[in-house]
C-alpha cells in the first residue's frame, strides 16, 4: 500500500507514541546518517546555519531523509566534503499508526470499519515544536549564501514551515 500524504500525520494531538518495547513490528527509520562532512571543522567554523521550525508538527522519517540528502548534496557539490559539518538534530521517535481500510468493490463485507481502530505501525516521525532546530550546518567564513541556499532546499522537503538562521560564531 502506498504512503499516505504528509497532511495525514503532520498535525498532532495527545502524547507521542514512543514505547517501542510494547509495539511489535515498528519499521526502522529511513534516515541512517545524522552527521556528515568534516567534524574537525567544529572548532574553526565561523558560520553556523540552522533550520528552525515555525510551527508544531510531526516530520516523518522519509521527509527527514529527503531533506538530509538534499542539503548534503548541495553542500558537498558547492563547498566540498571537507569544508562543512552538517548534523540532523531531531530523531524520529514517534511511531505512526494507520488503520488500513480496503478500497475495492465489496470491501464493506470484509472489514469492520472503525471497530477497534487502533492501527498498525507504518513509520516513525520526529515531533517538533516552534523554535526546534531541525538541521544545522557549520562552515567557514564566506559560505553564508551557500549554507542558506542548501538549508532552504532542505526546508522545501519538510511538511512544516521553517526559517533559516545564519549566525557568525567568531
C-alpha positions as CSV (number, residue, x, y, z in Angstrom):
1,X,0.0,0.0,0.0
2,X,1.4,3.5,-0.8
3,X,2.3,6.1,1.7
4,X,-0.5,8.5,2.8
5,X,0.2,12.2,2.2
6,X,2.1,14.1,4.9
7,X,-1.1,16.1,5.8
8,X,-2.4,12.9,7.4
9,X,0.3,12.9,10.0
10,X,1.7,16.4,10.3
11,X,-0.7,17.8,13.0
12,X,-0.9,16.0,16.3
13,X,-3.0,16.0,19.5
14,X,-2.1,13.9,22.5
15,X,1.1,12.4,23.7
16,X,3.7,10.8,21.4
17,X,3.5,7.1,20.9
18,X,7.2,6.1,21.5
19,X,7.4,2.9,23.7
20,X,8.9,0.6,21.1
21,X,9.3,-2.3,23.6
22,X,5.5,-2.6,23.6
23,X,5.0,-2.1,19.8
24,X,5.6,-5.1,17.6
25,X,6.7,-4.5,14.0
26,X,7.8,-0.9,14.0
27,X,9.6,-0.3,10.7
28,X,13.1,1.2,11.1
29,X,13.6,4.9,10.1
30,X,14.9,5.6,6.6
31,X,17.3,8.2,7.9
32,X,20.6,6.4,8.8
33,X,23.3,9.1,8.9
34,X,22.8,12.1,11.3
35,X,26.3,13.6,10.9
36,X,28.0,14.4,7.6
37,X,31.1,16.3,6.5
38,X,34.2,17.3,8.4
39,X,33.7,17.0,12.2
40,X,37.1,18.6,12.9
41,X,35.7,21.9,11.4
42,X,33.6,22.5,14.6
43,X,36.5,24.2,16.3
44,X,37.4,26.5,13.5
45,X,33.9,27.2,11.9
46,X,32.9,30.8,11.7
47,X,29.4,30.4,10.3
48,X,26.5,28.4,11.7
49,X,23.3,27.9,9.8
50,X,20.1,26.4,11.5
51,X,16.8,25.3,10.1
52,X,14.2,26.2,12.7
53,X,10.6,25.0,12.8
54,X,8.0,27.8,12.9
55,X,5.0,25.5,13.8
56,X,4.5,22.4,15.8
57,X,4.1,19.2,13.8
58,X,5.3,15.7,13.0
59,X,8.1,15.3,10.5
60,X,8.1,11.8,9.0
61,X,11.4,9.9,8.7
62,X,11.2,9.9,4.9
63,X,10.9,13.7,4.9
64,X,13.9,14.0,7.2
65,X,15.9,11.7,4.9
66,X,14.9,13.7,1.8
67,X,15.9,17.0,3.5
68,X,19.2,15.4,4.6
69,X,20.1,14.1,1.1
70,X,19.2,17.5,-0.5
71,X,21.3,19.6,2.0
72,X,24.2,17.2,2.0
73,X,24.3,17.0,-1.8
74,X,24.1,20.8,-2.2
75,X,26.8,21.5,0.4
76,X,29.2,18.8,-0.9
77,X,28.9,19.9,-4.6
78,X,29.4,23.6,-3.8
79,X,31.8,23.6,-0.8
80,X,33.4,20.1,-0.9
81,X,33.2,17.4,1.8
82,X,36.0,18.9,3.9
83,X,34.6,22.4,4.2
84,X,31.4,21.9,6.2
85,X,29.9,19.9,9.0
86,X,26.2,19.0,8.9
87,X,24.0,17.5,11.5
88,X,20.4,16.4,11.8
89,X,19.3,17.3,15.3
90,X,15.9,15.5,15.6
91,X,15.3,11.8,15.7
92,X,12.0,10.1,14.6
93,X,10.9,8.5,17.9
94,X,7.1,8.9,17.5
95,X,5.5,5.7,15.9
96,X,2.9,6.5,13.3
97,X,-0.1,4.2,13.1
98,X,-2.6,3.6,10.3
99,X,-5.9,1.7,10.2
100,X,-5.7,0.3,6.8
101,X,-9.0,0.1,5.0
102,X,-9.8,-1.9,1.9
103,X,-11.0,0.2,-1.1
104,X,-12.5,-2.0,-3.7
105,X,-16.0,-3.3,-4.6
106,X,-17.4,-5.5,-1.9
107,X,-15.0,-4.3,0.8
108,X,-17.8,-3.4,3.1
109,X,-18.5,-7.0,3.7
110,X,-14.8,-7.8,4.6
111,X,-13.9,-5.1,7.1
112,X,-15.1,-3.8,10.4
113,X,-14.8,-0.1,9.8
114,X,-14.0,1.8,13.0
115,X,-14.3,-1.1,15.4
116,X,-11.0,-1.5,17.4
117,X,-9.4,1.1,15.0
118,X,-6.0,1.4,16.8
119,X,-3.9,0.9,13.7
120,X,-0.7,-0.9,12.8
121,X,2.7,0.9,12.9
122,X,3.6,2.2,9.4
123,X,6.6,4.5,10.1
124,X,8.0,7.0,12.5
125,X,8.2,10.8,12.9
126,X,10.1,13.4,14.8
127,X,7.8,15.7,16.8
128,X,8.9,19.3,16.5
129,X,7.7,22.5,18.2
130,X,8.2,26.2,17.3
131,X,11.8,27.0,17.8
132,X,13.1,23.5,17.4
133,X,16.3,23.3,15.4
134,X,15.9,20.5,12.8
135,X,19.1,20.8,10.8
136,X,22.4,22.6,11.5
137,X,25.4,23.4,9.4
138,X,28.9,24.7,10.3
139,X,31.1,26.2,7.7
140,X,34.0,28.7,7.2
141,X,33.5,32.4,6.5
142,X,32.3,33.3,3.1
143,X,29.9,30.3,2.8
144,X,26.9,32.0,4.3
145,X,24.9,32.2,1.0
146,X,25.7,28.6,0.1
147,X,24.6,27.4,3.6
148,X,21.4,29.4,3.4
149,X,20.6,28.1,-0.1
150,X,21.2,24.5,1.0
151,X,19.0,24.8,4.1
152,X,16.2,26.4,2.1
153,X,16.3,23.4,-0.3
154,X,16.1,21.1,2.7
155,X,13.2,23.2,4.1
156,X,11.2,22.6,1.0
157,X,11.2,18.8,1.7
158,X,9.6,19.2,5.1
159,X,5.8,19.4,5.8
160,X,6.0,22.3,8.2
161,X,7.1,25.9,7.6
162,X,10.7,26.6,8.6
163,X,13.1,29.5,8.7
164,X,16.8,29.6,8.1
165,X,19.0,31.4,10.7
166,X,22.6,32.2,9.9
167,X,24.9,33.2,12.8
168,X,28.5,34.3,12.9
169,X,30.5,32.4,15.6
170,X,33.7,34.5,15.7
